[in-house]
Amino acid sequence: MASIVGIVAVAISAFVLPVIATLWLTAAACALVAVTAVVNAWGRYTGGLLVAPAIAVLVVMNIFPLLWSLGLSFYNYRADRQTLSFVGLRNYERLITDPVVWDRLTTTALLVVLTVTVQMVVGFLLALLFSKQFPLRRYLLILVLTPMMLSYVAVGAFFRYYYDPTFGLVSQFANLFTDEPYVLISSTAGAVAAIVIADAWMWAPFVMLLVLAGLVSVPKYLYEAASVDRVPAWRRFQSITFPYVKGLLLLALLFRTIEAFKLFDVVFILTDGGQSTETIALYVYRQAIQFNKTSYSASLSYVLLFTVIVLTNLYLYLANRRAKEG
Amino acid sequence: MKLITRSLVTTALAGCIGMSFTIPSWSEDITLNMAVPDWPPTRIMKRLFDEKYKAPSGNNVTLEVDFIPWPDYYTRLNASLTSGEQKYNMAVSDSQWLGAFIEGGYYRKLNDLIDADPELKATLDDMHPAPLQAYATYPYKSDNIYGFPQMPDILITYARSDVLCHPDEQAGFQEKFGEKLPCTPEELDGMDWDMFEKIGQFFQRKKGDMLMGEPAEDDFYGISYQAGKGYDFSSMQINGFLWQGGGSIWDETKIPDGQAEGVVNSDASVKAFEHYLRLLKYMPPVVKTGSMDIFKTDELFREGKTALNVQWIGFAESVINPDTSKVAGDVVFAAMPGTKQADGTINRTSNIGGQPFVIMTWTEDDKIKEAVDFVKWWLSPEIQHEFAAAGGQSAIKSVYNDPKYVTYRPWNRTWAPGLEWQQDVWHVPQFFELLVQQQEQYDLAITGKQDAKTTLDAIAKFQQQLLEDADLIQ
């Protein structure tokens, strides 16, 4: 009941009251719902109450800002002006009809497909390599995992110098054969390749780690039996290895796809969106932080969020269907 | 009676002791929080403040400075101001941001403080109008004052005298072009963009080619100027070309009649922009990536990869410092090249750099007073001379016209003549949107994706629409 009262009160206040009053009313409604829940649950759901602080933090840090920004996307709020008026779905209408947004979404989709594919392939191959025992394996494994632990900015700065035509290693190496400096980021294809390589270098180890966990869980006797039956290597991989790592691969695919959709840092540092590599995340950043178009950028963020949620559910649906088939 | 006397004496003594403890407490501890870009002129300012500043009020004033890297400076300051955290009392602001932050209600108008302080007014009256108008006025060139110059700056030429003056290079250039290769600061002062281009053409040396009588250790290039996609790292150079070539940017002093279409993409502008683009092929290959900003050209020059670099004066200190520059002992400074006119004179019109101090609207009265005292101290002749001697510049005529001024640093000789050629870009609140779109379009041209005409047409169309929507064009 308290929840219904809270939601109705907040919805009405958003239309009739000033922003500050709506803010306080929303906070009061949340408090009312929380207190009611605690009183009702006391003695009956002690476990639930014990996790309540964590949920409260989640609400304050995640849920509330999400709802707040969703509300803002229906206004024309600008952070640098502090003026507000209700515009309904106009921001969404504008972004759907904006060719620049579609261009940035296309660029993002291209980068998602390329980076995730490269990461999955390289990660999988690395996992196959490290699933075998060989000298210095442990030390090499630590080295291979290191990029994943670096900050995006460090990786971006590193690759910026790596690709630099005057000082960079790539150019210096190419110079040995061609006697010309090599300028990778001089075309769209080159810039995309530069971003994909940098992102794959950083995140292929993550895929490797997940796949490796699947590979080491394959019972050895299955391979031994296959060996006795003289099963070819490809058939062994298809019938024994792949089914064990399939779930983890799908999980890696899910995580990396979600992350790739938010690709920002490496692009920002390597190309600053130049050579037609501006991603939707970088575009949102410009709208929100540089142009102060807070409401418009909020609506853009929600389109991005919606896309990621749809993709996530698609993956989960596929994963569940395969699990049922299995 | 004795008791009364004793009591009075005791009270008086207690009063005196009490007074001796309370007098120091009259001087308050006041902290001025300031956001600044992280580069030598602000580092020098902080050092001079810590070493020398004594507040005239007797208060114990400290200056807490946030040094923010240049490429992130706008976004960091913008985020701080718009978030409402009210962290800073003052900032060293780029002049172009004045409109956005004044309209947003963040920068305080200073006319009342100036009118109430004849000494400050006299200082501002003694200032060159170009930096004063660029850094302080909004609308641009109006009487509304919002800032005080912190570090005025202009684009000049950095040159490798060891390369340019080498007899082999001199002979080679004479043979190829039938002209003398300019080498001394005075000769370089007379350089126009055509000569700049010839030098670019002449010094296209591969690793192993002869350079200064020896095989070059690495590829070497003749010229560089800013051509980066980030912030304003191509616009600042291109504007100079446009103005010198008879073109123009959208002129905010002509609101609401001044148009963008037909002006920004006029034939003269297109021709001038083509001139800018034509020289890029002689520059280090990083120019093709759209990341050859002022930091990259600075790095290339300090690493000894280029003979000439057009750069802001603010970078000069690190170029002559052996700890940060491989060419520290071999650099001379001259005026920025210009466009030769029909009468033989050189037009050097350029975009002014530099930044003003601003005071935030939420700063309390006691802090405003201290801030103004600090600014007066900063603009005092003694400190301005010290700043110039340490590598900064002064916009105050009586300071930079002092014969001592040119002796402080080798680039100071270019300062006073250069100031006469300076203009500024827009100050309107839409500045950043205008700039980002323009930089994106320039980047497409710089990296060879489209020609000058297409680029300027796209910029003009965007600006016309945006400025019409904002009622700045009718």
Interface residues (C-beta under 8 A of the other chain):
Chain A: A79 D80 R81 Q82 R160 Y163 D164 P165 T166 F167 S171 N175 D179 P181 V183 L184 I185 S186 A191 T271 D272 G273 G274 Q275 R286 I289 Q290 F291 N292
Chain B: Y74 T75 N78 A79 L81 T82 S83 A100 F101 E103 G104 G105 K206 K207 D218 D219 K229 G230 P284 P285 V286 K288 T289 G290 S291 L300 E303 K305 P429 F432 E433 V436 E440 D443 T447 G448
